[in-house]
Amino acid sequence: MKTLSNILFVFMLSFLSLGHLSAQDDSLNKQIWRSIGGQGKWDSLQYLAFSAKGNTVTEELSNEERKFLFNRTTGECRFDGFSGSDQVTYLFNFKGSSTDKLFIAGNLSTDGQEIKKSIKNQLFADLNLLLLPTLIEQRSVQVKNQEERFIGGQKLTVASITSSGPILGSKLDGLIYIDQNTGEITRYEYTDKTEKISYEVSKYKEIGDGIRLPSLFSAASNDKRTCVFSSISSFVQVEQKKFKEL
């Protein structure tokens, strides 16, 4: 649990930084940033909320729609979802070790370490997909051109994306396919342990202030891996009780 918390803390510090973290300044990176509205707009984002279903990575959580809301400045985070038939709300801070609150079926729980760990693991898995176009800003990540391909009438750049250390809980080592006209990532391929995953990436959504993020990650070889982000929103202001109360 402590190791997981440390990994999450290191990533979120990078995610919260308002500076431009990427040492890379090539045309491919610029193209990807333009596709989601620009790095300047992304850096100014404060609150992000999303709802997701699918690609459930832990048996502690039900495969029902889950919701995350967080403040990238303060680190406050709220999770709403289900464990079995019980509704679960978890209020925590990913920037430090401040007091957290776990509610199960409307009651405050004094234990629940496994479900807390599961929620954080799920957060990793969700952000690994949702924030894929933004991961190029991390200092440890390299994106390199490999080749050009024509697939389904699209001219695509196939590029490797790798990290020298863990990003969102694990090292990156895969391929992204980028539409040369739009800069959007259309496919993401990587290996998770021994399973080869290939996602068709689509349905970029406007989430506010001109920022766009992909909302559908379809895994044809394993439907359980498919992840749908039914809603994604950014906010300028959120009521603080969202992070304090059930």
C-alpha positions as CSV (number, residue, x, y, z in Angstrom):
1,M,0.0,0.0,0.0
2,K,2.9,2.3,0.9
3,T,4.6,1.6,-2.4
4,L,1.5,2.3,-4.4
5,S,0.9,5.5,-2.5
6,N,4.5,6.6,-3.3
7,I,4.1,5.9,-7.0
8,L,0.8,7.8,-7.1
9,F,2.3,10.7,-5.2
10,V,5.3,11.0,-7.6
11,F,3.0,10.9,-10.7
12,M,0.5,13.4,-9.4
13,L,3.3,15.8,-8.5
14,S,4.3,15.7,-12.2
15,F,0.7,15.9,-13.3
16,L,0.1,18.9,-11.1
17,S,3.1,20.9,-12.3
18,L,2.1,23.9,-14.4
19,G,5.4,24.0,-16.1
20,H,6.2,22.4,-19.5
21,L,7.8,19.1,-18.4
22,S,8.6,17.7,-21.7
23,A,12.2,18.1,-22.9
24,Q,11.1,17.1,-26.4
25,D,10.1,19.8,-28.8
26,D,9.7,17.9,-32.1
27,S,6.9,18.3,-34.6
28,L,5.2,15.0,-33.5
29,N,4.7,16.2,-29.9
30,K,3.4,19.5,-31.1
31,Q,0.9,17.7,-33.4
32,I,-0.4,15.6,-30.5
33,W,-0.7,18.7,-28.3
34,R,-2.7,20.6,-31.0
35,S,-5.1,17.7,-31.3
36,I,-6.2,18.1,-27.7
37,G,-6.2,21.9,-27.6
38,G,-2.6,22.8,-26.7
39,Q,-0.3,22.3,-23.8
40,G,-1.0,25.8,-22.4
41,K,-4.6,25.0,-21.9
42,W,-3.9,21.6,-20.5
43,D,-1.4,23.1,-18.0
44,S,-4.1,25.6,-16.7
45,L,-6.6,22.9,-16.0
46,Q,-7.5,22.7,-12.3
47,Y,-10.5,20.3,-11.8
48,L,-11.1,17.2,-13.8
49,A,-14.1,14.9,-13.5
50,F,-14.9,11.7,-15.5
51,S,-17.2,8.8,-15.5
52,A,-16.0,5.4,-16.9
53,K,-17.1,1.9,-17.4
54,G,-15.2,-1.2,-18.5
55,N,-11.6,-2.3,-18.0
56,T,-12.2,-3.0,-14.4
57,V,-8.8,-4.0,-13.0
58,T,-9.8,-5.3,-9.6
59,E,-12.4,-7.7,-8.2
60,E,-13.0,-5.3,-5.3
61,L,-15.0,-3.0,-7.6
62,S,-18.1,-3.8,-9.6
63,N,-18.2,-3.3,-13.4
64,E,-20.6,-0.5,-12.9
65,E,-20.0,3.1,-13.9
66,R,-17.5,4.8,-11.7
67,K,-16.7,8.5,-11.2
68,F,-13.6,10.4,-10.3
69,L,-13.3,14.1,-9.5
70,F,-10.0,15.7,-8.5
71,N,-8.4,19.1,-7.9
72,R,-4.9,19.0,-9.4
73,T,-3.8,22.0,-7.3
74,T,-4.7,20.7,-3.9
75,G,-4.7,16.9,-4.6
76,E,-8.2,16.4,-3.3
77,C,-10.0,13.5,-4.9
78,R,-13.4,11.9,-4.8
79,F,-14.4,8.4,-6.1
80,D,-18.0,7.2,-6.5
81,G,-18.7,3.6,-7.5
82,F,-19.8,0.2,-6.4
83,S,-18.3,-2.8,-4.6
84,G,-20.7,-5.7,-5.2
85,S,-24.1,-4.1,-4.7
86,D,-22.8,-1.6,-2.2
87,Q,-22.3,2.0,-3.2
88,V,-18.8,3.3,-2.3
89,T,-17.5,6.8,-1.9
90,Y,-13.8,7.4,-1.2
91,L,-12.5,10.9,-0.3
92,F,-8.7,11.2,-0.3
93,N,-5.7,13.3,-1.2
94,F,-3.2,12.1,-3.7
95,K,-0.6,14.7,-2.9
96,G,0.1,13.7,0.7
97,S,-1.0,11.6,3.6
98,S,-4.0,13.7,4.8
99,T,-7.0,12.1,6.4
100,D,-9.2,10.1,4.1
101,K,-12.8,8.9,4.3
102,L,-14.3,5.7,3.0
103,F,-18.1,5.3,2.9
104,I,-19.6,1.9,2.1
105,A,-23.4,1.7,1.7
106,G,-23.6,5.1,3.2
107,N,-21.7,4.3,6.4
108,L,-18.2,5.5,7.3
109,S,-15.8,2.6,7.3
110,T,-12.8,2.5,9.7
111,D,-11.0,-0.2,7.7
112,G,-11.3,-1.0,3.9
113,Q,-7.6,-0.9,3.1
114,E,-8.0,-3.4,0.2
115,I,-10.8,-1.4,-1.5
116,K,-8.9,1.8,-1.0
117,K,-5.9,0.2,-2.8
118,S,-8.3,-1.1,-5.5
119,I,-9.7,2.4,-6.1
120,K,-6.2,3.8,-6.6
121,N,-5.3,1.0,-8.9
122,Q,-8.4,1.7,-11.0
123,L,-7.5,5.4,-11.0
124,F,-4.1,4.4,-12.5
125,A,-5.7,2.3,-15.2
126,D,-8.3,5.0,-16.1
127,L,-5.7,7.8,-16.3
128,N,-3.3,5.6,-18.4
129,L,-6.0,5.7,-21.1
130,L,-7.8,9.0,-20.7
131,L,-4.6,11.0,-20.4
132,L,-2.6,9.1,-23.0
133,P,-2.1,12.2,-25.3
134,T,-0.8,14.2,-22.3
135,L,1.8,11.7,-21.2
136,I,4.4,13.1,-23.6
137,E,4.9,15.9,-21.2
138,Q,6.6,13.7,-18.6
139,R,10.4,14.0,-18.6
140,S,10.9,10.3,-18.5
141,V,8.8,9.7,-21.6
142,Q,10.1,9.5,-25.2
143,V,8.0,9.5,-28.3
144,K,9.8,8.6,-31.5
145,N,8.7,8.3,-35.1
146,Q,9.0,4.8,-36.5
147,E,7.2,4.7,-39.9
148,E,4.2,5.9,-41.9
149,R,1.3,3.7,-42.8
150,F,-2.0,4.0,-44.7
151,I,-4.8,2.2,-42.8
152,G,-8.5,2.6,-43.7
153,G,-7.8,5.6,-45.9
154,Q,-5.9,7.4,-43.1
155,K,-2.2,8.4,-43.3
156,L,-0.8,7.5,-39.9
157,T,2.5,8.0,-38.1
158,V,3.4,5.0,-36.1
159,A,5.5,6.0,-33.1
160,S,7.0,4.3,-30.1
161,I,6.2,5.6,-26.6
162,T,8.5,4.6,-23.8
163,S,9.4,5.7,-20.3
164,S,12.5,5.2,-18.3
165,G,10.5,4.8,-15.1
166,P,6.9,4.1,-13.9
167,I,4.2,6.4,-15.3
168,L,0.8,5.9,-13.7
169,G,2.0,2.8,-11.9
170,S,3.9,1.1,-14.7
171,K,6.5,1.7,-17.4
172,L,5.3,2.7,-20.8
173,D,6.5,0.5,-23.7
174,G,4.2,0.5,-26.7
175,L,3.1,2.0,-30.0
176,I,0.8,4.8,-30.8
177,Y,-0.8,5.5,-34.2
178,I,-1.3,9.2,-35.0
179,D,-3.6,10.6,-37.7
180,Q,-1.3,13.0,-39.6
181,N,-4.3,15.2,-40.5
182,T,-5.7,15.7,-37.0
183,G,-2.8,14.7,-34.6
184,E,-5.3,12.4,-32.8
185,I,-4.1,9.0,-31.5
186,T,-6.2,6.4,-33.3
187,R,-4.6,3.2,-31.9
188,Y,-2.6,2.2,-28.8
189,E,-0.7,-1.1,-28.6
190,Y,1.2,-2.4,-25.6
191,T,1.8,-5.5,-23.5
192,D,0.3,-5.8,-20.0
193,K,2.3,-8.6,-18.3
194,T,1.9,-11.4,-20.9
195,E,-1.3,-10.0,-22.6
196,K,-0.9,-8.0,-25.8
197,I,-3.5,-5.2,-25.8
198,S,-4.5,-3.2,-28.9
199,Y,-6.9,-0.3,-28.4
200,E,-8.8,1.5,-31.1
201,V,-8.9,5.1,-29.8
202,S,-11.7,7.4,-30.9
203,K,-14.5,9.8,-30.0
204,Y,-12.4,12.8,-28.7
205,K,-14.6,14.9,-26.5
206,E,-14.6,18.7,-25.8
207,I,-14.2,18.8,-22.0
208,G,-14.1,22.6,-21.5
209,D,-11.9,25.6,-22.5
210,G,-11.0,24.0,-25.8
211,I,-9.4,20.9,-24.3
212,R,-10.3,17.5,-26.0
213,L,-9.6,14.0,-24.7
214,P,-10.4,10.6,-26.2
215,S,-13.4,8.8,-24.7
216,L,-13.5,5.4,-26.3
217,F,-10.8,2.7,-26.0
218,S,-12.1,-0.4,-27.8
219,A,-10.1,-3.7,-27.4
220,A,-11.3,-6.1,-30.1
221,S,-9.3,-9.0,-28.8
222,N,-10.6,-8.7,-25.2
223,D,-14.0,-6.9,-24.8
224,K,-13.5,-6.8,-21.0
225,R,-10.6,-4.4,-21.6
226,T,-12.7,-1.9,-23.5
227,C,-13.2,1.3,-21.6
228,V,-15.8,4.0,-22.3
229,F,-15.6,7.4,-20.7
230,S,-19.2,8.5,-20.9
231,S,-18.5,11.9,-19.5
232,I,-15.3,14.0,-19.1
233,S,-15.4,17.6,-17.8
234,S,-13.1,20.3,-16.6
235,F,-14.2,22.9,-14.1
236,V,-13.0,26.3,-12.8
237,Q,-14.7,25.9,-9.5
238,V,-16.1,23.0,-7.4
239,E,-17.9,23.1,-4.1
240,Q,-15.4,22.0,-1.4
241,K,-18.0,19.7,0.3
242,K,-17.6,17.4,-2.7
243,F,-14.2,16.4,-1.2
244,K,-15.3,16.5,2.5
245,E,-18.8,15.0,2.7
246,L,-20.8,12.0,1.4
